[in-house]
Amino acid sequence: EANSAIGVAIAALEADGGKDAALIAGLRRIQNDLFDLGADIATPGDMFEPSDMELRIVAGQVEWLENSIDAANANLEPLTSFILPGGSAPAAAMHLARAIARRAERSLVAVAGDVSINPQALIYLNRLSDYLFVLCRLINAGRGGDVRWVPGQSR
């Protein structure tokens, strides 16, 4: 589901002029990683080293996300308030992908209470939703900015 939502966000970015080629390439990488993640989760066990027969999420995939978060944040103003999901169509699609990734993380944490789960898979999902949030902000930065929460606006 998260992979499909990322695909929708990519389509929205492409329809918006395709000026975000680097973001799209990174998102395609993540889509591939999510297939790795699915294979990892589908192969239970207590050993989480990748092999020819078992695909596992590895620290390098998490490190790529961490570095990408840092690089994206370097181009953004500090966050001074909560933001509402939305803004441009590509950012709104990315917000939905982020919410789905966060739900997947919560589901995997619940499963980890009963089954051994690769710790890197859990970390990957956690960092993925953070990365997608930063991308929402980065996308909106070039399209009018974030939609900020106004506390008590409807009172």
Secondary structure as GFF3:
##gff-version 3
##sequence-region A 1 155
A	DSSP	alpha_helix	2	15	.	.	.	ID=ss1
A	DSSP	alpha_helix	21	41	.	.	.	ID=ss2
A	DSSP	alpha_helix	59	73	.	.	.	ID=ss3
A	DSSP	beta_strand	83	84	.	.	.	ID=ss4
A	DSSP	alpha_helix	89	112	.	.	.	ID=ss5
A	DSSP	alpha_helix	119	141	.	.	.	ID=ss6
A	DSSP	beta_strand	147	148	.	.	.	ID=ss7
###
